[in-house]
Amino acid sequence: MKKILGIIVLSLLLSGNAYAQKSLSVIDQMYDDCLVYSKFKKIGSNISATNEEYLAISICGGYFQALDYGIMYQGIWSNLKIPKKDKIKFNTENVLGSCVRDPKYNIGPASLKDIMIKAFTRYVEDNPKIVKQISNQGYTEITLVLGKALREKYPCKK
């Protein structure tokens, strides 16, 4: 646990230096990091990476894993407070307003983290004007873009 905490702290310290040379928005930075993450996810873990690539993989994977955990814990606490008849609806509609967990989308064995990363990168590529409008609002802008991406790809029928 101490080792993981040390790696996270070190990566956060180094990430400031890595991004100091760039004048990218937070979305652009995360997009670049997630492209590296996706590249190494496809290739496999047996390929060696540079320090910058490890940092990018850690930032993207860590951010979306934390978001996944946040969504999971939000679901657990909310489920304790809602009536039983509404729990089924909540369980399918609790991912940033989307129904990504609805069985009709058949996402298979992929983790929610990987689905979110793929949806985020695809949305940034396909909607540059919308992303530019959202840019420079801080780290919440990543969640705003992700929410739009998930609601577009996995809409809930009302």
Protein Blocks (a to p, Z undefined) as FASTA:
>chain_A
ZZmmmmmmmmmmmmmmmmmmpccdfklmmmmmmmmmmmmmmnopkbccdfklmmmmmmmm
mmmmmmmmmmmmmmmmmmmmpcfklmmmmmmmmgghiaklpmklonojadfklmmmmmmm
mmmmmmmmlmmmmgonbjklmmmmmmmmmmmmmccdZZ
